[in-house]
Amino acid sequence: MSFPRYPTYKESGVEWLGKVPTHWKQAPLKAIATCNDDVLDETTAPDTEIVYVDISGVDSINGISSKEVMEFSDAPSRARRRVKHGDVILSTVRTYLRAIARIRRPAGNLIVSTGFAVIRPRSELNADFAGYMLSANYFIEQVIARSTGVSYPAINASELVAIPVVVPPLQEQTFIAAFLDRETAKIDALVAEQRRLIELLKEKRQAAISHAVTKGLNPDVPSKPSGIEWLGDVPAHWTVTRLGNLFREVAGPGNEELPILSVSIHHGVSDEEVAEEDMDRKVTRSEDRSKYVRVEPGDLVYNMMRAWQGGFGAVTVPGMVSPAYVVARPRVPLNSTYIEHLLRTPQAIEQMRRHSKGVTDFRLRLYWDEFKNIEIALPPEHEAKAIRERIRDTAEQFQRLSAAAEQAIELLQEHRTALVSAAVTGQIDVRAHADAEAA
């Protein structure tokens, strides 16, 4: 859908704003909104229940995605800024995160971190228009450009509210906000459909893999009871055995020349050393490489505390892993990738959880003596090879479909961003469209 431009424009006098509609008003943000004017203090009753929002729980597309209910006495010291319906919260630290949200009818005492600026529109600024205006690319880019600091760039409140903005008359603001509500809702619905498709593809991919490694590729072969509750019937010619018959535990020392490999609960073992800045922030790496355990191609490694979450994988290159991992080396000629696929089935994951020891889920540990007693069913190697090839082809097919859906999401979000920016800077005239929709 294309939209006309306004009949006449004027120079805004601001290089990054360019020309704006002739009848629009230009002013610093502080002329049409207040900032941080509703702050809790120490006199607040300690047993007051608050709903707290931190920067990690907000983004510019989805708004507030997570919040926590707590008593004020338990809240972080930075939980001080009260917000209400119509406010806009905008991150002033790590501004590159683009954490911004409109506040619409919050329940209870909604309190945000002091890492946010709370922008409250004055009477001449429509609250919904303000939400779109402050999330527009031109405004966020100015916030980022005026932020200082390397690791945690931040902007102070006085600098934030000095940023120039342009606004149309109040009724026109209402039209534009209503138009954007409708159009962005359509785009968001399309994005949600694509996300559902991606989740469905993941489920179908896992179901296809699970069936291949537990039932084989030929539905017509005779089957037999495996004697293993989680596997049920398997092809009659498959061999039922314990993992301990296939693997032995090893713990050879590493050396300075070998890469430290990571093990992901989603993707298994890496084939190269992962840079520290790309690692999970909860993971720390020891400077003493002698503490790491050597692994060879064909080994199967697992994290004792996270095996039941998928923290394991087959090794494809020589390297080292954390001593928190158990290294299982094949006793017989064996392709461990097949075992990895089998152990990633939901049924096998549950078996590893059951064999793990601990009081709570996050204290569970899967020791070697338990792991080696897990029973599985294996096809002959030629059949296992065919299954691995089918899994590879299936994975590639689903990856192509998922990539197409991800690209569609990216294009939709780019369109959403461009539409918002164009509407709130007057680069398109949506008044006639808003009137027609209202009629």
VEXDREN-2710 file (C-alpha; in Angstrom, 1 decimal):
% VEXDREN-2710
k/r/px/py/pz
1/MET/0.0/0.0/0.0
2/SER/1.3/3.4/-1.0
3/PHE/0.4/6.7/0.7
4/PRO/0.6/10.3/-0.6
5/ARG/2.8/13.0/0.8
6/TYR/1.5/16.2/2.3
7/PRO/0.8/19.1/0.0
8/THR/3.6/21.4/1.3
9/TYR/6.7/21.0/3.3
10/LYS/9.2/23.3/5.1
11/GLU/12.8/22.8/6.2
12/SER/12.9/21.7/9.8
13/GLY/16.3/23.2/10.3
14/VAL/17.5/19.9/11.7
15/GLU/19.7/18.0/9.3
16/TRP/18.6/14.5/10.3
17/LEU/14.9/15.5/10.2
18/GLY/15.0/17.2/6.8
19/LYS/11.7/18.6/5.5
20/VAL/8.5/18.3/7.5
21/PRO/4.8/19.2/6.7
22/THR/4.4/23.0/6.8
23/HIS/1.8/23.0/9.5
24/TRP/3.7/20.7/11.9
25/LYS/5.4/22.1/15.0
26/GLN/9.0/21.5/15.9
27/ALA/10.2/21.6/19.5
28/PRO/12.5/19.9/22.0
29/LEU/10.9/16.9/23.6
30/LYS/10.8/18.7/27.0
31/ALA/8.4/21.2/25.6
32/ILE/5.6/18.6/25.1
33/ALA/6.4/16.0/27.7
34/THR/7.8/15.7/31.3
35/CYS/10.6/13.2/32.2
36/ASN/11.0/11.2/35.5
37/ASP/8.5/13.3/37.5
38/ASP/7.0/10.5/39.5
39/VAL/9.5/8.8/41.7
40/LEU/9.1/6.6/44.7
41/ASP/11.0/7.5/47.9
42/GLU/12.0/5.7/51.1
43/THR/8.7/6.6/52.8
44/THR/6.9/4.1/50.6
45/ALA/5.5/1.3/52.8
46/PRO/7.9/-1.7/52.6
47/ASP/5.0/-4.1/52.2
48/THR/3.6/-2.2/49.2
49/GLU/3.3/-4.7/46.3
50/ILE/4.8/-3.5/43.1
51/VAL/5.2/-4.8/39.5
52/TYR/8.8/-4.2/38.6
53/VAL/10.2/-4.0/35.0
54/ASP/13.9/-4.0/34.1
55/ILE/15.6/-3.2/30.8
56/SER/16.0/-6.9/29.9
57/GLY/12.2/-7.2/29.9
58/VAL/11.5/-4.6/27.2
59/ASP/12.1/-4.2/23.5
60/SER/10.9/-1.7/20.8
61/ILE/8.7/-4.2/18.9
62/ASN/7.1/-6.3/21.7
63/GLY/7.1/-3.7/24.5
64/ILE/7.1/-5.2/28.0
65/SER/7.7/-8.9/27.6
66/SER/8.5/-9.7/31.3
67/LYS/7.9/-8.2/34.7
68/GLU/8.1/-9.3/38.3
69/VAL/5.7/-8.9/41.2
70/MET/7.4/-8.2/44.5
71/GLU/7.1/-6.2/47.7
72/PHE/8.8/-2.8/47.6
73/SER/11.1/-3.9/50.4
74/ASP/12.4/-6.7/48.2
75/ALA/12.9/-4.6/45.1
76/PRO/16.3/-3.5/43.8
77/SER/17.5/-0.1/44.8
78/ARG/17.0/1.0/41.2
79/ALA/13.3/0.3/41.3
80/ARG/12.2/3.9/41.8
81/ARG/10.3/5.2/38.8
82/ARG/6.5/5.0/38.9
83/VAL/4.7/4.8/35.6
84/LYS/1.0/5.1/34.6
85/HIS/-1.2/4.7/31.6
86/GLY/-0.1/6.9/28.7
87/ASP/3.6/7.1/29.7
88/VAL/6.4/5.9/27.5
89/ILE/9.5/4.2/29.0
90/LEU/12.8/4.4/27.2
91/SER/16.1/2.9/28.1
92/THR/18.8/5.4/28.9
93/VAL/21.5/2.8/29.4
94/ARG/22.7/0.3/26.8
95/THR/20.6/2.4/24.4
96/TYR/21.5/0.1/21.5
97/LEU/19.1/-2.4/23.0
98/ARG/16.2/-0.1/21.9
99/ALA/14.2/-1.0/25.0
100/ILE/11.1/1.2/24.7
101/ALA/7.4/0.6/25.5
102/ARG/4.1/2.4/25.7
103/ILE/2.3/1.9/29.0
104/ARG/-1.3/1.0/28.6
105/ARG/-3.5/0.6/31.7
106/PRO/-0.9/-1.0/34.0
107/ALA/-2.2/-3.1/36.8
108/GLY/-1.2/-2.1/40.3
109/ASN/1.9/-0.1/41.1
110/LEU/4.0/-0.5/37.9
111/ILE/7.6/0.5/38.8
112/VAL/10.5/0.6/36.4
113/SER/14.3/0.6/36.8
114/THR/16.1/3.9/36.9
115/GLY/17.7/2.7/33.7
116/PHE/14.6/4.0/32.0
117/ALA/13.5/7.5/31.4
118/VAL/9.7/7.8/32.0
119/ILE/8.3/10.2/29.4
120/ARG/4.8/11.6/30.3
121/PRO/3.0/13.5/27.5
122/ARG/1.6/17.0/28.2
123/SER/-1.8/18.0/27.1
124/GLU/-0.7/18.9/23.6
125/LEU/0.8/15.4/22.9
126/ASN/-1.3/12.3/22.3
127/ALA/0.0/9.5/24.4
128/ASP/-0.3/6.9/21.6
129/PHE/1.4/9.2/19.1
130/ALA/4.1/9.8/21.6
131/GLY/4.8/6.0/21.8
132/TYR/5.3/5.8/18.1
133/MET/7.2/9.0/17.9
134/LEU/9.7/7.9/20.5
135/SER/10.2/4.5/19.0
136/ALA/10.8/5.9/15.5
137/ASN/14.2/5.2/14.0
138/TYR/15.1/8.9/13.8
139/PHE/14.5/9.4/17.5
140/ILE/16.2/6.2/18.7
141/GLU/19.2/6.9/16.5
142/GLN/19.6/10.3/18.1
143/VAL/19.4/8.7/21.6
144/ILE/22.1/6.3/20.6
145/ALA/24.2/9.0/19.0
146/ARG/24.1/11.2/22.2
147/SER/24.9/8.3/24.5
148/THR/28.4/8.1/26.0
149/GLY/30.4/5.1/27.3
150/VAL/31.9/2.1/25.6
151/SER/30.6/-1.1/27.3
152/TYR/27.3/0.5/28.6
153/PRO/26.6/3.6/26.6
154/ALA/24.0/5.9/28.3
155/ILE/22.3/9.2/27.8
156/ASN/21.4/11.5/30.6
157/ALA/17.8/12.8/31.0
158/SER/18.6/16.4/30.2
159/GLU/20.2/15.4/26.9
160/LEU/17.3/13.1/26.1
161/VAL/14.6/15.7/26.5
162/ALA/16.6/18.2/24.4
163/ILE/16.2/16.1/21.3
164/PRO/14.1/18.0/18.7
165/VAL/10.9/16.3/17.6
166/VAL/8.1/17.3/15.2
167/VAL/4.4/16.9/15.9
168/PRO/1.2/17.7/14.0
169/PRO/-1.9/19.2/15.6
170/LEU/-3.5/17.1/18.3
171/GLN/-6.4/15.7/16.2
172/GLU/-4.0/14.7/13.5
173/GLN/-1.8/12.9/16.1
174/THR/-4.8/10.9/17.0
175/PHE/-5.5/10.0/13.4
176/ILE/-1.9/8.9/12.9
177/ALA/-1.7/6.9/16.1
178/ALA/-5.0/5.1/15.2
179/PHE/-3.7/4.4/11.7
180/LEU/-0.4/2.9/13.1
181/ASP/-2.3/0.9/15.6
182/ARG/-4.2/-0.8/12.8
183/GLU/-1.4/-1.2/10.4
184/THR/1.2/-2.4/12.9
185/ALA/-1.3/-4.9/14.4
186/LYS/-1.7/-6.4/10.9
187/ILE/2.1/-6.6/10.5
188/ASP/2.5/-8.1/14.0
189/ALA/-0.1/-10.7/13.2
190/LEU/1.8/-11.7/10.1
191/VAL/5.0/-11.9/12.2
192/ALA/3.3/-14.1/14.7
193/GLU/2.2/-16.5/12.0
194/GLN/5.7/-16.8/10.8
195/ARG/7.0/-17.5/14.3
196/ARG/4.3/-20.1/14.7
197/LEU/5.5/-21.7/11.4
198/ILE/9.1/-21.8/12.7
199/GLU/8.0/-23.5/15.9
200/LEU/5.9/-26.0/13.9
201/LEU/8.8/-26.7/11.6
202/LYS/11.0/-27.4/14.7
203/GLU/8.4/-29.8/16.1
204/LYS/8.1/-31.6/12.7
205/ARG/11.8/-31.8/12.3
206/GLN/12.3/-33.3/15.7
207/ALA/9.4/-35.7/15.2
208/ALA/10.9/-36.9/11.9
209/ILE/14.3/-37.4/13.5
210/SER/12.9/-39.2/16.6
211/HIS/11.0/-41.6/14.4
212/ALA/14.0/-42.3/12.2
213/VAL/16.4/-43.2/15.1
214/THR/13.8/-45.2/17.1
215/LYS/11.8/-47.0/14.3
216/GLY/14.1/-46.8/11.2
217/LEU/13.2/-45.8/7.7
218/ASN/11.4/-48.9/6.5
219/PRO/7.9/-49.2/8.0
220/ASP/7.5/-52.7/6.6
221/VAL/10.3/-54.5/8.5
222/PRO/9.2/-56.8/11.3
223/SER/9.4/-55.4/14.8
224/LYS/10.1/-56.8/18.3
225/PRO/9.6/-55.5/21.8
226/SER/12.8/-53.8/22.8
227/GLY/12.3/-54.4/26.5
228/ILE/13.1/-50.7/27.0
229/GLU/10.0/-48.8/28.2
230/TRP/10.9/-45.5/26.5
231/LEU/11.6/-47.2/23.2
232/GLY/8.8/-49.7/22.9
233/ASP/8.9/-51.8/19.7
234/VAL/11.9/-51.5/17.4
235/PRO/12.9/-53.2/14.2
236/ALA/13.5/-56.9/14.9
237/HIS/17.1/-56.9/13.5
238/TRP/18.3/-54.0/15.7
239/THR/20.5/-54.7/18.7
240/VAL/19.5/-53.7/22.2
241/THR/22.5/-52.7/24.4
242/ARG/23.7/-50.5/27.2
243/LEU/25.7/-47.3/26.5
244/GLY/28.4/-48.7/28.7
245/ASN/28.9/-51.5/26.1
246/LEU/29.6/-48.9/23.5
247/PHE/31.6/-46.3/25.3
248/ARG/34.1/-46.0/28.1
249/GLU/34.8/-42.9/30.2
250/VAL/38.2/-41.2/29.5
251/ALA/39.8/-38.1/31.1
252/GLY/43.0/-37.3/29.2
253/PRO/44.7/-33.9/29.8
254/GLY/44.6/-31.3/27.1
255/ASN/47.4/-29.1/25.9
256/GLU/47.9/-25.5/24.9
257/GLU/47.7/-26.2/21.2
258/LEU/44.1/-27.6/21.2
259/PRO/41.0/-25.4/20.9
260/ILE/38.5/-25.3/23.8
261/LEU/35.2/-26.5/22.4
262/SER/31.8/-25.4/23.7
263/VAL/28.8/-27.7/24.1
264/SER/25.4/-26.2/23.4
265/ILE/22.1/-27.7/24.6
266/HIS/20.7/-26.9/21.1
267/HIS/23.6/-27.5/18.7
268/GLY/25.9/-30.0/20.4
269/VAL/29.7/-29.6/20.3
270/SER/31.3/-26.8/18.3
271/ASP/33.9/-27.5/15.7
272/GLU/36.2/-24.6/16.7
273/GLU/37.0/-22.5/19.8
274/VAL/34.3/-20.0/20.6
275/ALA/35.4/-16.4/21.3
276/GLU/34.8/-15.3/24.9
277/GLU/32.6/-12.4/23.8
278/ASP/30.3/-14.9/22.0
279/MET/30.0/-17.3/25.0
280/ASP/27.1/-17.5/27.3
281/ARG/27.6/-14.7/29.9
282/LYS/27.1/-17.4/32.7
283/VAL/30.1/-19.3/31.4
284/THR/33.7/-18.4/32.5
285/ARG/36.8/-19.8/31.0
286/SER/39.9/-20.8/33.1
287/GLU/43.2/-19.3/32.1
288/ASP/44.9/-22.6/33.0
289/ARG/44.3/-24.8/29.9
290/SER/45.8/-27.8/31.6
291/LYS/42.5/-28.2/33.6
292/TYR/40.6/-29.0/30.4
293/VAL/39.9/-32.6/29.1
294/ARG/41.1/-33.7/25.7
295/VAL/38.6/-35.0/23.2
296/GLU/39.0/-36.8/19.9
297/PRO/36.7/-37.1/16.9
298/GLY/34.0/-39.7/17.6
299/ASP/33.9/-39.0/21.3
300/LEU/30.5/-38.3/23.0
301/VAL/30.6/-35.6/25.7
302/TYR/28.0/-34.4/28.1
303/ASN/27.7/-31.9/30.9
304/MET/26.7/-33.7/34.1
305/MET/24.4/-30.9/35.2
306/ARG/22.8/-30.3/31.8
307/ALA/22.6/-33.6/30.0
308/TRP/18.9/-33.8/30.7
309/GLN/18.5/-30.4/29.0
310/GLY/20.5/-31.5/25.9
311/GLY/24.0/-30.5/27.0
312/PHE/25.9/-33.1/25.1
313/GLY/27.1/-33.9/21.6
314/ALA/29.4/-35.8/19.3
315/VAL/33.0/-34.5/18.8
316/THR/34.1/-33.8/15.2
317/VAL/37.6/-32.2/15.7
318/PRO/40.4/-32.7/18.2
319/GLY/40.1/-30.3/21.1
320/MET/39.4/-29.9/24.8
321/VAL/36.2/-29.5/26.9
322/SER/35.6/-28.3/30.4
323/PRO/36.3/-30.7/33.2
324/ALA/32.5/-30.3/34.0
325/TYR/32.0/-32.6/31.0
326/VAL/32.1/-36.4/30.9
327/VAL/34.0/-37.7/27.9
328/ALA/32.8/-41.1/26.5
329/ARG/35.0/-42.8/23.9
330/PRO/33.7/-45.6/21.7
331/ARG/34.8/-49.1/22.6
332/VAL/33.8/-50.3/19.1
333/PRO/33.7/-48.8/15.6
334/LEU/30.8/-46.4/16.0
335/ASN/29.6/-43.1/14.6
336/SER/28.6/-41.1/17.7
337/THR/26.6/-38.7/15.7
338/TYR/23.8/-41.3/15.5
339/ILE/23.9/-41.7/19.3
340/GLU/23.6/-37.9/19.6
341/HIS/20.5/-37.9/17.5
342/LEU/19.0/-40.7/19.5
343/LEU/19.8/-39.1/22.8
344/ARG/18.2/-35.8/21.7
345/THR/14.8/-37.4/21.3
346/PRO/12.3/-36.3/24.0
347/GLN/12.1/-39.8/25.3
348/ALA/15.8/-40.2/25.8
349/ILE/16.1/-36.7/27.4
350/GLU/13.6/-37.9/29.9
351/GLN/15.6/-41.0/30.6
352/MET/18.7/-38.9/31.3
353/ARG/16.7/-36.8/33.6
354/ARG/15.5/-39.9/35.5
355/HIS/19.0/-41.3/35.8
356/SER/20.3/-38.0/37.1
357/LYS/20.8/-37.5/40.8
358/GLY/19.9/-34.4/42.8
359/VAL/17.2/-32.8/44.9
360/THR/15.9/-30.3/42.4
361/ASP/16.1/-30.0/38.6
362/PHE/18.8/-27.5/38.6
363/ARG/21.0/-29.6/40.9
364/LEU/20.6/-32.8/38.9
365/ARG/23.8/-34.5/37.8
366/LEU/24.1/-37.4/35.4
367/TYR/27.1/-39.4/36.6
368/TRP/28.9/-41.9/34.3
369/ASP/27.8/-44.9/36.4
370/GLU/24.2/-43.9/35.6
371/PHE/24.7/-42.8/32.0
372/LYS/26.4/-46.1/31.1
373/ASN/23.4/-48.1/32.2
374/ILE/20.9/-46.4/29.9
375/GLU/19.7/-48.9/27.3
376/ILE/19.3/-48.1/23.6
377/ALA/18.6/-50.0/20.3
378/LEU/21.0/-49.7/17.4
379/PRO/20.6/-50.7/13.7
380/PRO/23.5/-52.2/11.7
381/GLU/26.0/-49.5/10.6
382/HIS/24.9/-49.5/7.0
383/GLU/21.4/-48.7/8.1
384/ALA/22.6/-46.2/10.7
385/LYS/24.5/-44.4/7.9
386/ALA/21.3/-44.2/5.8
387/ILE/19.4/-42.8/8.8
388/ARG/22.1/-40.2/9.4
389/GLU/21.9/-39.1/5.7
390/ARG/18.1/-38.9/5.9
391/ILE/18.4/-36.8/9.1
392/ARG/20.9/-34.5/7.3
393/ASP/18.6/-34.0/4.3
394/THR/15.6/-33.5/6.6
395/ALA/17.5/-30.9/8.7
396/GLU/18.6/-29.0/5.5
397/GLN/15.0/-29.0/4.2
398/PHE/13.6/-27.6/7.4
399/GLN/16.4/-25.2/7.7
400/ARG/15.6/-23.7/4.3
401/LEU/12.0/-23.3/5.2
402/SER/12.9/-21.8/8.6
403/ALA/15.3/-19.4/6.9
404/ALA/12.6/-18.3/4.5
405/ALA/10.3/-17.6/7.5
406/GLU/13.0/-15.7/9.3
407/GLN/13.6/-13.6/6.2
408/ALA/9.9/-12.9/6.0
409/ILE/9.9/-11.7/9.7
410/GLU/12.9/-9.5/9.0
411/LEU/11.2/-7.9/6.0
412/LEU/7.9/-7.4/7.9
413/GLN/9.7/-5.7/10.8
414/GLU/11.7/-3.5/8.5
415/HIS/8.4/-2.5/6.8
416/ARG/6.9/-1.8/10.3
417/THR/9.8/0.4/11.3
418/ALA/9.8/2.3/8.0
419/LEU/6.0/2.8/8.2
420/VAL/6.2/4.2/11.8
421/SER/9.1/6.5/11.0
422/ALA/7.4/7.8/7.8
423/ALA/4.1/8.5/9.5
424/VAL/5.5/10.3/12.6
425/THR/7.8/12.5/10.6
426/GLY/5.1/13.5/8.1
427/GLN/6.8/11.8/5.1
428/ILE/3.4/10.2/4.3
429/ASP/-0.1/11.6/4.7
430/VAL/-2.4/9.1/6.2
431/ARG/-5.3/11.4/7.1
432/ALA/-7.6/10.3/4.3
433/HIS/-6.9/6.7/5.1
434/ALA/-7.6/7.2/8.8
435/ASP/-10.9/9.0/7.9
436/ALA/-11.9/6.1/5.6
437/GLU/-11.1/3.5/8.2
438/ALA/-13.0/5.4/10.9
439/ALA/-16.1/5.6/8.6
END
